[in-house]
Amino acid sequence: YSFTAPCSTNLTLSTCGAFDTVLYAWSECDGPELACSDDANLELQSELFVELAAGQTIYVIVDGLAGAAGAYQLNVELAG
């Protein structure tokens, strides 16, 4: 997924689903990693926080730990 911030914001990404997820936020498709999360709050789901400038684009990857796969929901929250 890609996301471009409409204004300076704090972005929260989280997953819910039936398998062990890992979330990544990158500044480019194959560029430097901005954040990574595995097992938020001692759960199998992931949650990460990224500060974004207005117009900044990030790329989000939802992966499965150790090849895990399944259905998931990606939640996105913006806070000013």
All heavy atoms as a GROMACS GRO file, in nm:
protein
  583
    1TYR      N    1   0.084  -0.117   0.000
    1TYR     CA    2   0.000   0.000   0.000
    1TYR      C    3   0.089   0.124   0.000
    1TYR      O    4   0.200   0.120   0.052
    1TYR     CB    5  -0.087   0.004   0.126
    1TYR     CG    6  -0.175  -0.117   0.145
    1TYR    CD1    7  -0.134  -0.222   0.226
    1TYR    CD2    8  -0.299  -0.126   0.083
    1TYR    CE1    9  -0.215  -0.333   0.246
    1TYR    CE2   10  -0.381  -0.236   0.102
    1TYR     CZ   11  -0.338  -0.339   0.183
    1TYR     OH   12  -0.417  -0.448   0.203
    2SER      N   13   0.037   0.233  -0.053
    2SER     CA   14   0.107   0.360  -0.039
    2SER      C   15   0.009   0.462   0.020
    2SER      O   16  -0.113   0.450   0.005
    2SER     CB   17   0.160   0.410  -0.174
    2SER     OG   18   0.055   0.441  -0.262
    3PHE      N   19   0.065   0.560   0.091
    3PHE     CA   20  -0.015   0.663   0.154
    3PHE      C   21   0.060   0.793   0.146
    3PHE      O   22   0.180   0.798   0.177
    3PHE     CB   23  -0.041   0.628   0.301
    3PHE     CG   24  -0.114   0.735   0.376
    3PHE    CD1   25  -0.251   0.750   0.365
    3PHE    CD2   26  -0.045   0.825   0.456
    3PHE    CE1   27  -0.318   0.850   0.432
    3PHE    CE2   28  -0.111   0.926   0.524
    3PHE     CZ   29  -0.247   0.938   0.512
    4THR      N   30  -0.008   0.900   0.104
    4THR     CA   31   0.049   1.034   0.101
    4THR      C   32  -0.026   1.120   0.201
    4THR      O   33  -0.148   1.133   0.194
    4THR     CB   34   0.041   1.095  -0.041
    4THR    OG1   35   0.110   1.009  -0.132
    4THR    CG2   36   0.103   1.233  -0.044
    5ALA      N   37   0.048   1.179   0.294
    5ALA     CA   38  -0.012   1.260   0.399
    5ALA      C   39  -0.069   1.390   0.341
    5ALA      O   40   0.001   1.463   0.272
    5ALA     CB   41   0.091   1.294   0.505
    6PRO      N   42  -0.195   1.420   0.369
    6PRO     CA   43  -0.255   1.544   0.320
    6PRO      C   44  -0.204   1.667   0.395
    6PRO      O   45  -0.212   1.779   0.346
    6PRO     CB   46  -0.405   1.523   0.344
    6PRO     CG   47  -0.410   1.426   0.457
    6PRO     CD   48  -0.289   1.339   0.442
    7CYS      N   49  -0.151   1.645   0.516
    7CYS     CA   50  -0.097   1.751   0.600
    7CYS      C   51   0.001   1.685   0.697
    7CYS      O   52   0.008   1.563   0.703
    7CYS     CB   53  -0.208   1.823   0.676
    7CYS     SG   54  -0.306   1.712   0.779
    8SER      N   55   0.074   1.764   0.774
    8SER     CA   56   0.161   1.706   0.875
    8SER      C   57   0.074   1.630   0.974
    8SER      O   58  -0.026   1.682   1.023
    8SER     CB   59   0.239   1.814   0.948
    8SER     OG   60   0.329   1.877   0.860
    9THR      N   61   0.111   1.505   1.002
    9THR     CA   62   0.025   1.421   1.085
    9THR      C   63   0.104   1.309   1.149
    9THR      O   64   0.216   1.278   1.106
    9THR     CB   65  -0.090   1.362   1.000
    9THR    OG1   66  -0.184   1.296   1.084
    9THR    CG2   67  -0.039   1.266   0.895
   10ASN      N   68   0.045   1.251   1.250
   10ASN     CA   69   0.095   1.127   1.309
   10ASN      C   70   0.004   1.016   1.258
   10ASN      O   71  -0.118   1.021   1.276
   10ASN     CB   72   0.091   1.133   1.461
   10ASN     CG   73   0.185   1.237   1.515
   10ASN    OD1   74   0.299   1.248   1.472
   10ASN    ND2   75   0.138   1.317   1.609
   11LEU      N   76   0.063   0.917   1.197
   11LEU     CA   77  -0.011   0.807   1.137
   11LEU      C   78   0.004   0.683   1.225
   11LEU      O   79   0.115   0.649   1.265
   11LEU     CB   80   0.046   0.779   0.997
   11LEU     CG   81  -0.014   0.663   0.919
   11LEU    CD1   82  -0.158   0.694   0.880
   11LEU    CD2   83   0.070   0.637   0.794
   12THR      N   84  -0.107   0.619   1.255
   12THR     CA   85  -0.106   0.492   1.327
   12THR      C   86  -0.161   0.386   1.234
   12THR      O   87  -0.270   0.402   1.177
   12THR     CB   88  -0.193   0.497   1.454
   12THR    OG1   89  -0.146   0.601   1.539
   12THR    CG2   90  -0.190   0.365   1.529
   13LEU      N   91  -0.085   0.279   1.214
   13LEU     CA   92  -0.127   0.165   1.134
   13LEU      C   93  -0.136   0.044   1.225
   13LEU      O   94  -0.049   0.023   1.310
   13LEU     CB   95  -0.026   0.137   1.024
   13LEU     CG   96  -0.002   0.249   0.924
   13LEU    CD1   97   0.127   0.227   0.848
   13LEU    CD2   98  -0.120   0.260   0.830
   14SER      N   99  -0.240  -0.036   1.209
   14SER     CA  100  -0.252  -0.158   1.288
   14SER      C  101  -0.326  -0.263   1.207
   14SER      O  102  -0.395  -0.232   1.110
   14SER     CB  103  -0.325  -0.130   1.420
   14SER     OG  104  -0.457  -0.085   1.396
   15THR      N  105  -0.308  -0.387   1.248
   15THR     CA  106  -0.376  -0.497   1.180
   15THR      C  107  -0.465  -0.570   1.279
   15THR      O  108  -0.443  -0.568   1.399
   15THR     CB  109  -0.276  -0.600   1.122
   15THR    OG1  110  -0.197  -0.653   1.228
   15THR    CG2  111  -0.188  -0.538   1.016
   16CYS      N  112  -0.565  -0.636   1.225
   16CYS     CA  113  -0.637  -0.737   1.301
   16CYS      C  114  -0.672  -0.847   1.201
   16CYS      O  115  -0.693  -0.823   1.084
   16CYS     CB  116  -0.758  -0.681   1.376
   16CYS     SG  117  -0.890  -0.611   1.281
   17GLY      N  118  -0.665  -0.969   1.248
   17GLY     CA  119  -0.688  -1.083   1.161
   17GLY      C  120  -0.652  -1.211   1.233
   17GLY      O  121  -0.630  -1.213   1.354
   18ALA      N  122  -0.641  -1.318   1.156
   18ALA     CA  123  -0.628  -1.451   1.215
   18ALA      C  124  -0.487  -1.509   1.206
   18ALA      O  125  -0.469  -1.627   1.223
   18ALA     CB  126  -0.727  -1.545   1.147
   19PHE      N  127  -0.387  -1.426   1.174
   19PHE     CA  128  -0.251  -1.477   1.168
   19PHE      C  129  -0.153  -1.374   1.221
   19PHE      O  130  -0.188  -1.259   1.243
   19PHE     CB  131  -0.214  -1.521   1.025
   19PHE     CG  132  -0.194  -1.409   0.926
   19PHE    CD1  133  -0.066  -1.369   0.891
   19PHE    CD2  134  -0.301  -1.344   0.867
   19PHE    CE1  135  -0.046  -1.266   0.801
   19PHE    CE2  136  -0.282  -1.243   0.776
   19PHE     CZ  137  -0.154  -1.204   0.743
   20ASP      N  138  -0.029  -1.415   1.244
   20ASP     CA  139   0.075  -1.332   1.304
   20ASP      C  140   0.133  -1.238   1.198
   20ASP      O  141   0.206  -1.280   1.110
   20ASP     CB  142   0.185  -1.422   1.362
   20ASP     CG  143   0.281  -1.348   1.452
   20ASP    OD1  144   0.272  -1.224   1.462
   20ASP    OD2  145   0.364  -1.415   1.515
   21THR      N  146   0.097  -1.109   1.208
   21THR     CA  147   0.139  -1.011   1.107
   21THR      C  148   0.264  -0.937   1.151
   21THR      O  149   0.298  -0.927   1.268
   21THR     CB  150   0.028  -0.906   1.081
   21THR    OG1  151  -0.002  -0.839   1.204
   21THR    CG2  152  -0.097  -0.971   1.024
   22VAL      N  153   0.332  -0.882   1.050
   22VAL     CA  154   0.444  -0.789   1.069
   22VAL      C  155   0.418  -0.672   0.976
   22VAL      O  156   0.389  -0.691   0.858
   22VAL     CB  157   0.580  -0.854   1.034
   22VAL    CG1  158   0.693  -0.755   1.056
   22VAL    CG2  159   0.603  -0.981   1.113
   23LEU      N  160   0.423  -0.550   1.029
   23LEU     CA  161   0.400  -0.428   0.950
   23LEU      C  162   0.532  -0.355   0.927
   23LEU      O  163   0.613  -0.345   1.019
   23LEU     CB  164   0.308  -0.332   1.026
   23LEU     CG  165   0.159  -0.345   1.007
   23LEU    CD1  166   0.088  -0.249   1.102
   23LEU    CD2  167   0.118  -0.319   0.865
   24TYR      N  168   0.549  -0.304   0.806
   24TYR     CA  169   0.666  -0.222   0.771
   24TYR      C  170   0.619  -0.094   0.706
   24TYR      O  171   0.523  -0.095   0.628
   24TYR     CB  172   0.756  -0.294   0.669
   24TYR     CG  173   0.809  -0.426   0.713
   24TYR    CD1  174   0.742  -0.543   0.682
   24TYR    CD2  175   0.928  -0.434   0.784
   24TYR    CE1  176   0.792  -0.666   0.722
   24TYR    CE2  177   0.979  -0.557   0.825
   24TYR     CZ  178   0.910  -0.673   0.792
   24TYR     OH  179   0.960  -0.794   0.831
   25ALA      N  180   0.687   0.017   0.735
   25ALA     CA  181   0.665   0.144   0.664
   25ALA      C  182   0.799   0.184   0.605
   25ALA      O  183   0.900   0.190   0.675
   25ALA     CB  184   0.615   0.251   0.760
   26TRP      N  185   0.801   0.208   0.475
   26TRP     CA  186   0.922   0.247   0.402
   26TRP      C  187   0.903   0.383   0.338
   26TRP      O  188   0.792   0.421   0.301
   26TRP     CB  189   0.954   0.147   0.293
   26TRP     CG  190   0.999   0.012   0.340
   26TRP    CD1  191   1.014  -0.032   0.468
   26TRP    CD2  192   1.034  -0.098   0.258
   26TRP    NE1  193   1.057  -0.162   0.471
   26TRP    CE2  194   1.070  -0.206   0.343
   26TRP    CE3  195   1.039  -0.119   0.121
   26TRP    CZ2  196   1.110  -0.329   0.294
   26TRP    CZ3  197   1.079  -0.242   0.073
   26TRP    CH2  198   1.114  -0.345   0.160
   27SER      N  199   1.012   0.456   0.320
   27SER     CA  200   1.004   0.587   0.256
   27SER      C  201   1.007   0.576   0.104
   27SER      O  202   0.970   0.670   0.035
   27SER     CB  203   1.117   0.677   0.303
   27SER     OG  204   1.241   0.621   0.268
   28GLU      N  205   1.049   0.463   0.052
   28GLU     CA  206   1.048   0.436  -0.092
   28GLU      C  207   1.012   0.289  -0.109
   28GLU      O  208   1.022   0.212  -0.014
   28GLU     CB  209   1.187   0.460  -0.153
   28GLU     CG  210   1.238   0.601  -0.136
   28GLU     CD  211   1.384   0.613  -0.180
   28GLU    OE1  212   1.434   0.525  -0.253
   28GLU    OE2  213   1.447   0.710  -0.139
   29CYS      N  214   0.976   0.250  -0.230
   29CYS     CA  215   0.937   0.110  -0.255
   29CYS      C  216   1.041   0.012  -0.204
   29CYS      O  217   1.009  -0.087  -0.142
   29CYS     CB  218   0.913   0.088  -0.403
   29CYS     SG  219   0.739   0.091  -0.444
   30ASP      N  220   1.166   0.038  -0.229
   30ASP     CA  221   1.272  -0.050  -0.182
   30ASP      C  222   1.373   0.027  -0.098
   30ASP      O  223   1.487  -0.012  -0.084
   30ASP     CB  224   1.340  -0.122  -0.298
   30ASP     CG  225   1.397  -0.024  -0.400
   30ASP    OD1  226   1.378   0.098  -0.384
   30ASP    OD2  227   1.462  -0.070  -0.496
   31GLY      N  228   1.326   0.139  -0.044
   31GLY     CA  229   1.414   0.230   0.029
   31GLY      C  230   1.423   0.200   0.176
   31GLY      O  231   1.383   0.094   0.222
   32PRO      N  232   1.473   0.297   0.252
   32PRO     CA  233   1.497   0.276   0.396
   32PRO      C  234   1.367   0.254   0.473
   32PRO      O  235   1.264   0.315   0.445
   32PRO     CB  236   1.566   0.404   0.440
   32PRO     CG  237   1.549   0.502   0.331
   32PRO     CD  238   1.513   0.428   0.206
   33GLU      N  239   1.376   0.167   0.572
   33GLU     CA  240   1.264   0.136   0.658
   33GLU      C  241   1.245   0.250   0.759
   33GLU      O  242   1.339   0.292   0.824
   33GLU     CB  243   1.295   0.006   0.731
   33GLU     CG  244   1.184  -0.044   0.818
   33GLU     CD  245   1.225  -0.175   0.885
   33GLU    OE1  246   1.240  -0.276   0.813
   33GLU    OE2  247   1.243  -0.173   1.008
   34LEU      N  248   1.122   0.299   0.772
   34LEU     CA  249   1.090   0.404   0.869
   34LEU      C  250   1.046   0.344   1.002
   34LEU      O  251   1.071   0.400   1.108
   34LEU     CB  252   0.979   0.494   0.816
   34LEU     CG  253   1.009   0.572   0.689
   34LEU    CD1  254   0.883   0.643   0.642
   34LEU    CD2  255   1.121   0.671   0.713
   35ALA      N  256   0.975   0.231   0.994
   35ALA     CA  257   0.924   0.168   1.115
   35ALA      C  258   0.889   0.023   1.085
   35ALA      O  259   0.863  -0.014   0.971
   35ALA     CB  260   0.799   0.241   1.164
   36CYS      N  261   0.888  -0.058   1.191
   36CYS     CA  262   0.853  -0.199   1.180
   36CYS      C  263   0.784  -0.240   1.308
   36CYS      O  264   0.820  -0.193   1.416
   36CYS     CB  265   0.978  -0.282   1.157
   36CYS     SG  266   0.948  -0.460   1.156
   37SER      N  267   0.685  -0.330   1.299
   37SER     CA  268   0.615  -0.376   1.419
   37SER      C  269   0.576  -0.523   1.405
   37SER      O  270   0.526  -0.566   1.302
   37SER     CB  271   0.488  -0.294   1.443
   37SER     OG  272   0.411  -0.351   1.547
   38ASP      N  273   0.601  -0.596   1.511
   38ASP     CA  274   0.557  -0.735   1.522
   38ASP      C  275   0.507  -0.755   1.665
   38ASP      O  276   0.572  -0.715   1.761
   38ASP     CB  277   0.673  -0.830   1.491
   38ASP     CG  278   0.633  -0.976   1.505
   38ASP    OD1  279   0.515  -1.008   1.485
   38ASP    OD2  280   0.720  -1.057   1.539
   39ASP      N  281   0.391  -0.814   1.680
   39ASP     CA  282   0.336  -0.850   1.811
   39ASP      C  283   0.314  -0.730   1.903
   39ASP      O  284   0.371  -0.720   2.011
   39ASP     CB  285   0.423  -0.953   1.880
   39ASP     CG  286   0.432  -1.083   1.802
   39ASP    OD1  287   0.346  -1.105   1.716
   39ASP    OD2  288   0.524  -1.161   1.828
   40ALA      N  289   0.230  -0.637   1.862
   40ALA     CA  290   0.195  -0.521   1.945
   40ALA      C  291   0.115  -0.568   2.067
   40ALA      O  292   0.029  -0.654   2.058
   40ALA     CB  293   0.113  -0.422   1.864
   41ASN      N  294   0.146  -0.512   2.181
   41ASN     CA  295   0.074  -0.541   2.305
   41ASN      C  296   0.069  -0.690   2.336
   41ASN      O  297  -0.032  -0.741   2.383
   41ASN     CB  298  -0.068  -0.483   2.301
   41ASN     CG  299  -0.068  -0.334   2.283
   41ASN    OD1  300   0.013  -0.264   2.342
   41ASN    ND2  301  -0.156  -0.284   2.198
   42LEU      N  302   0.176  -0.761   2.304
   42LEU     CA  303   0.187  -0.905   2.328
   42LEU      C  304   0.081  -0.986   2.254
   42LEU      O  305   0.045  -1.096   2.293
   42LEU     CB  306   0.182  -0.936   2.478
   42LEU     CG  307   0.291  -0.866   2.561
   42LEU    CD1  308   0.270  -0.895   2.709
   42LEU    CD2  309   0.430  -0.909   2.517
   43GLU      N  310   0.028  -0.931   2.147
   43GLU     CA  311  -0.068  -0.999   2.062
   43GLU      C  312   0.001  -1.037   1.932
   43GLU      O  313   0.112  -0.994   1.905
   43GLU     CB  314  -0.186  -0.905   2.031
   43GLU     CG  315  -0.259  -0.854   2.152
   43GLU     CD  316  -0.358  -0.954   2.209
   43GLU    OE1  317  -0.409  -1.036   2.131
   43GLU    OE2  318  -0.382  -0.949   2.331
   44LEU      N  319  -0.065  -1.115   1.848
   44LEU     CA  320  -0.007  -1.154   1.720
   44LEU      C  321  -0.020  -1.044   1.615
   44LEU      O  322   0.041  -1.051   1.510
   44LEU     CB  323  -0.074  -1.282   1.668
   44LEU     CG  324  -0.052  -1.406   1.755
   44LEU    CD1  325  -0.127  -1.525   1.694
   44LEU    CD2  326   0.095  -1.437   1.771
   45GLN      N  327  -0.101  -0.943   1.642
   45GLN     CA  328  -0.122  -0.835   1.546
   45GLN      C  329  -0.015  -0.728   1.562
   45GLN      O  330   0.058  -0.726   1.660
   45GLN     CB  331  -0.262  -0.777   1.564
   45GLN     CG  332  -0.372  -0.882   1.559
   45GLN     CD  333  -0.365  -0.972   1.438
   45GLN    OE1  334  -0.369  -0.925   1.325
   45GLN    NE2  335  -0.350  -1.101   1.458
   46SER      N  336  -0.008  -0.638   1.466
   46SER     CA  337   0.098  -0.536   1.462
   46SER      C  338   0.039  -0.397   1.473
   46SER      O  339  -0.074  -0.373   1.432
   46SER     CB  340   0.175  -0.547   1.331
   46SER     OG  341   0.226  -0.678   1.316
   47GLU      N  342   0.121  -0.304   1.525
   47GLU     CA  343   0.082  -0.163   1.532
   47GLU      C  344   0.208  -0.079   1.524
   47GLU      O  345   0.306  -0.108   1.591
   47GLU     CB  346   0.008  -0.136   1.662
   47GLU     CG  347  -0.039   0.007   1.677
   47GLU     CD  348  -0.119   0.028   1.803
   47GLU    OE1  349  -0.067  -0.002   1.914
   47GLU    OE2  350  -0.233   0.073   1.792
   48LEU      N  351   0.205   0.023   1.438
   48LEU     CA  352   0.320   0.112   1.432
   48LEU      C  353   0.275   0.256   1.415
   48LEU      O  354   0.163   0.283   1.376
   48LEU     CB  355   0.420   0.071   1.325
   48LEU     CG  356   0.381   0.059   1.178
   48LEU    CD1  357   0.384   0.194   1.110
   48LEU    CD2  358   0.478  -0.033   1.110
   49PHE      N  359   0.367   0.346   1.450
   49PHE     CA  360   0.341   0.490   1.449
   49PHE      C  361   0.447   0.557   1.364
   49PHE      O  362   0.566   0.528   1.380
   49PHE     CB  363   0.346   0.546   1.592
   49PHE     CG  364   0.261   0.468   1.688
   49PHE    CD1  365   0.315   0.366   1.765
   49PHE    CD2  366   0.127   0.497   1.700
   49PHE    CE1  367   0.237   0.293   1.852
   49PHE    CE2  368   0.047   0.425   1.787
   49PHE     CZ  369   0.102   0.323   1.863
   50VAL      N  370   0.403   0.650   1.276
   50VAL     CA  371   0.495   0.720   1.188
   50VAL      C  372   0.454   0.868   1.184
   50VAL      O  373   0.337   0.898   1.164
   50VAL     CB  374   0.493   0.663   1.044
   50VAL    CG1  375   0.593   0.733   0.956
   50VAL    CG2  376   0.518   0.513   1.045
   51GLU      N  377   0.552   0.957   1.206
   51GLU     CA  378   0.529   1.102   1.188
   51GLU      C  379   0.552   1.136   1.043
   51GLU      O  380   0.656   1.101   0.987
   51GLU     CB  381   0.628   1.182   1.273
   51GLU     CG  382   0.577   1.217   1.408
   51GLU     CD  383   0.672   1.312   1.480
   51GLU    OE1  384   0.708   1.417   1.423
   51GLU    OE2  385   0.709   1.278   1.592
   52LEU      N  386   0.455   1.205   0.982
   52LEU     CA  387   0.466   1.240   0.841
   52LEU      C  388   0.455   1.390   0.820
   52LEU      O  389   0.376   1.457   0.887
   52LEU     CB  390   0.355   1.170   0.761
   52LEU     CG  391   0.354   1.018   0.762
   52LEU    CD1  392   0.231   0.966   0.690
   52LEU    CD2  393   0.481   0.964   0.699
   53ALA      N  394   0.531   1.440   0.724
   53ALA     CA  395   0.520   1.579   0.681
   53ALA      C  396   0.412   1.588   0.572
   53ALA      O  397   0.383   1.489   0.505
   53ALA     CB  398   0.654   1.628   0.627
   54ALA      N  399   0.356   1.705   0.554
   54ALA     CA  400   0.257   1.725   0.448
   54ALA      C  401   0.316   1.684   0.313
   54ALA      O  402   0.430   1.722   0.281
   54ALA     CB  403   0.213   1.871   0.444
   55GLY      N  404   0.244   1.603   0.239
   55GLY     CA  405   0.289   1.560   0.107
   55GLY      C  406   0.384   1.442   0.107
   55GLY      O  407   0.418   1.390   0.001
   56GLN      N  408   0.428   1.395   0.224
   56GLN     CA  409   0.520   1.281   0.232
   56GLN      C  410   0.446   1.152   0.199
   56GLN      O  411   0.336   1.127   0.248
   56GLN     CB  412   0.581   1.271   0.371
   56GLN     CG  413   0.680   1.158   0.386
   56GLN     CD  414   0.742   1.152   0.525
   56GLN    OE1  415   0.714   1.236   0.611
   56GLN    NE2  416   0.826   1.054   0.546
   57THR      N  417   0.506   1.068   0.117
   57THR     CA  418   0.450   0.938   0.081
   57THR      C  419   0.528   0.827   0.150
   57THR      O  420   0.651   0.832   0.155
   57THR     CB  421   0.455   0.916  -0.072
   57THR    OG1  422   0.376   1.019  -0.134
   57THR    CG2  423   0.401   0.780  -0.111
   58ILE      N  424   0.455   0.731   0.204
   58ILE     CA  425   0.519   0.612   0.259
   58ILE      C  426   0.458   0.489   0.192
   58ILE      O  427   0.349   0.495   0.135
   58ILE     CB  428   0.504   0.600   0.412
   58ILE    CG1  429   0.358   0.586   0.453
   58ILE    CG2  430   0.572   0.714   0.483
   58ILE    CD1  431   0.340   0.539   0.595
   59TYR      N  432   0.531   0.380   0.201
   59TYR     CA  433   0.486   0.251   0.148
   59TYR      C  434   0.474   0.155   0.265
   59TYR      O  435   0.564   0.145   0.347
   59TYR     CB  436   0.585   0.201   0.043
   59TYR     CG  437   0.592   0.297  -0.073
   59TYR    CD1  438   0.680   0.404  -0.071
   59TYR    CD2  439   0.504   0.285  -0.180
   59TYR    CE1  440   0.684   0.497  -0.175
   59TYR    CE2  441   0.507   0.377  -0.284
   59TYR     CZ  442   0.597   0.482  -0.280
   59TYR     OH  443   0.599   0.573  -0.382
   60VAL      N  444   0.359   0.087   0.271
   60VAL     CA  445   0.328   0.000   0.384
   60VAL      C  446   0.320  -0.144   0.335
   60VAL      O  447   0.254  -0.173   0.235
   60VAL     CB  448   0.192   0.041   0.447
   60VAL    CG1  449   0.154  -0.053   0.560
   60VAL    CG2  450   0.198   0.185   0.494
   61ILE      N  451   0.389  -0.231   0.407
   61ILE     CA  452   0.387  -0.373   0.374
   61ILE      C  453   0.328  -0.449   0.492
   61ILE      O  454   0.369  -0.429   0.606
   61ILE     CB  455   0.530  -0.425   0.344
   61ILE    CG1  456   0.580  -0.362   0.216
   61ILE    CG2  457   0.533  -0.576   0.332
   61ILE    CD1  458   0.706  -0.291   0.231
   62VAL      N  459   0.229  -0.533   0.464
   62VAL     CA  460   0.175  -0.625   0.564
   62VAL      C  461   0.231  -0.762   0.529
   62VAL      O  462   0.207  -0.814   0.420
   62VAL     CB  463   0.021  -0.628   0.562
   62VAL    CG1  464  -0.031  -0.726   0.666
   62VAL    CG2  465  -0.036  -0.489   0.584
   63ASP      N  466   0.308  -0.818   0.620
   63ASP     CA  467   0.374  -0.947   0.598
   63ASP      C  468   0.328  -1.044   0.705
   63ASP      O  469   0.265  -1.005   0.803
   63ASP     CB  470   0.526  -0.926   0.606
   63ASP     CG  471   0.606  -1.036   0.541
   63ASP    OD1  472   0.545  -1.131   0.487
   63ASP    OD2  473   0.730  -1.028   0.544
   64GLY      N  474   0.357  -1.170   0.686
   64GLY     CA  475   0.329  -1.272   0.786
   64GLY      C  476   0.458  -1.322   0.846
   64GLY      O  477   0.555  -1.348   0.773
   65LEU      N  478   0.462  -1.335   0.978
   65LEU     CA  479   0.582  -1.385   1.045
   65LEU      C  480   0.606  -1.530   1.004
   65LEU      O  481   0.514  -1.612   1.004
   65LEU     CB  482   0.565  -1.376   1.196
   65LEU     CG  483   0.687  -1.417   1.278
   65LEU    CD1  484   0.800  -1.315   1.257
   65LEU    CD2  485   0.653  -1.426   1.425
   66ALA      N  486   0.730  -1.560   0.965
   66ALA     CA  487   0.771  -1.696   0.928
   66ALA      C  488   0.682  -1.757   0.820
   66ALA      O  489   0.650  -1.875   0.823
   66ALA     CB  490   0.776  -1.785   1.051
   67GLY      N  491   0.637  -1.673   0.725
   67GLY     CA  492   0.557  -1.722   0.613
   67GLY      C  493   0.409  -1.736   0.643
   67GLY      O  494   0.334  -1.786   0.560
   68ALA      N  495   0.364  -1.691   0.761
   68ALA     CA  496   0.221  -1.698   0.795
   68ALA      C  497   0.141  -1.617   0.694
   68ALA      O  498   0.188  -1.518   0.639
   68ALA     CB  499   0.198  -1.645   0.937
   69ALA      N  500   0.019  -1.660   0.667
   69ALA     CA  501  -0.068  -1.591   0.571
   69ALA      C  502  -0.212  -1.606   0.614
   69ALA      O  503  -0.247  -1.694   0.692
   69ALA     CB  504  -0.046  -1.649   0.432
   70GLY      N  505  -0.295  -1.520   0.562
   70GLY     CA  506  -0.438  -1.526   0.591
   70GLY      C  507  -0.503  -1.392   0.569
   70GLY      O  508  -0.442  -1.297   0.521
   71ALA      N  509  -0.630  -1.384   0.605
   71ALA     CA  510  -0.707  -1.261   0.591
   71ALA      C  511  -0.668  -1.165   0.703
   71ALA      O  512  -0.634  -1.207   0.814
   71ALA     CB  513  -0.856  -1.290   0.598
   72TYR      N  514  -0.671  -1.036   0.673
   72TYR     CA  515  -0.640  -0.935   0.773
   72TYR      C  516  -0.713  -0.806   0.739
   72TYR      O  517  -0.761  -0.789   0.627
   72TYR     CB  518  -0.489  -0.907   0.781
   72TYR     CG  519  -0.433  -0.846   0.655
   72TYR    CD1  520  -0.432  -0.709   0.635
   72TYR    CD2  521  -0.383  -0.928   0.553
   72TYR    CE1  522  -0.382  -0.654   0.519
   72TYR    CE2  523  -0.333  -0.873   0.437
   72TYR     CZ  524  -0.332  -0.736   0.420
   72TYR     OH  525  -0.284  -0.683   0.304
   73GLN      N  526  -0.719  -0.716   0.834
   73GLN     CA  527  -0.770  -0.581   0.814
   73GLN      C  528  -0.660  -0.485   0.851
   73GLN      O  529  -0.599  -0.498   0.957
   73GLN     CB  530  -0.892  -0.559   0.904
   73GLN     CG  531  -0.947  -0.418   0.896
   73GLN     CD  532  -1.071  -0.404   0.982
   73GLN    OE1  533  -1.158  -0.489   0.982
   73GLN    NE2  534  -1.076  -0.297   1.060
   74LEU      N  535  -0.633  -0.388   0.764
   74LEU     CA  536  -0.534  -0.283   0.792
   74LEU      C  537  -0.609  -0.159   0.835
   74LEU      O  538  -0.692  -0.106   0.761
   74LEU     CB  539  -0.449  -0.253   0.667
   74LEU     CG  540  -0.347  -0.142   0.680
   74LEU    CD1  541  -0.243  -0.176   0.787
   74LEU    CD2  542  -0.278  -0.117   0.546
   75ASN      N  543  -0.583  -0.112   0.958
   75ASN     CA  544  -0.649   0.006   1.013
   75ASN      C  545  -0.554   0.126   1.002
   75ASN      O  546  -0.434   0.112   1.030
   75ASN     CB  547  -0.685  -0.017   1.160
   75ASN     CG  548  -0.772  -0.138   1.176
   75ASN    OD1  549  -0.878  -0.148   1.116
   75ASN    ND2  550  -0.727  -0.232   1.256
   76VAL      N  551  -0.607   0.241   0.963
   76VAL     CA  552  -0.528   0.363   0.945
   76VAL      C  553  -0.595   0.474   1.024
   76VAL      O  554  -0.715   0.500   1.008
   76VAL     CB  555  -0.521   0.402   0.795
   76VAL    CG1  556  -0.442   0.531   0.777
   76VAL    CG2  557  -0.462   0.288   0.713
   77GLU      N  558  -0.518   0.541   1.110
   77GLU     CA  559  -0.567   0.655   1.188
   77GLU      C  560  -0.473   0.772   1.172
   77GLU      O  561  -0.352   0.754   1.177
   77GLU     CB  562  -0.577   0.620   1.336
   77GLU     CG  563  -0.680   0.513   1.368
   77GLU     CD  564  -0.681   0.484   1.518
   77GLU    OE1  565  -0.685   0.580   1.598
   77GLU    OE2  566  -0.678   0.366   1.552
   78LEU      N  567  -0.529   0.892   1.155
   78LEU     CA  568  -0.451   1.014   1.146
   78LEU      C  569  -0.479   1.100   1.268
   78LEU      O  570  -0.593   1.110   1.313
   78LEU     CB  571  -0.489   1.094   1.021
   78LEU     CG  572  -0.468   1.027   0.886
   78LEU    CD1  573  -0.524   1.115   0.776
   78LEU    CD2  574  -0.323   0.998   0.863
   79ALA      N  575  -0.374   1.162   1.322
   79ALA     CA  576  -0.390   1.254   1.434
   79ALA      C  577  -0.304   1.378   1.406
   79ALA      O  578  -0.189   1.365   1.368
   79ALA     CB  579  -0.346   1.189   1.564
   80GLY      N  580  -0.362   1.494   1.422
   80GLY     CA  581  -0.300   1.618   1.387
   80GLY      C  582  -0.184   1.656   1.468
   80GLY      O  583  -0.107   1.738   1.446
   0.00000   0.00000   0.00000
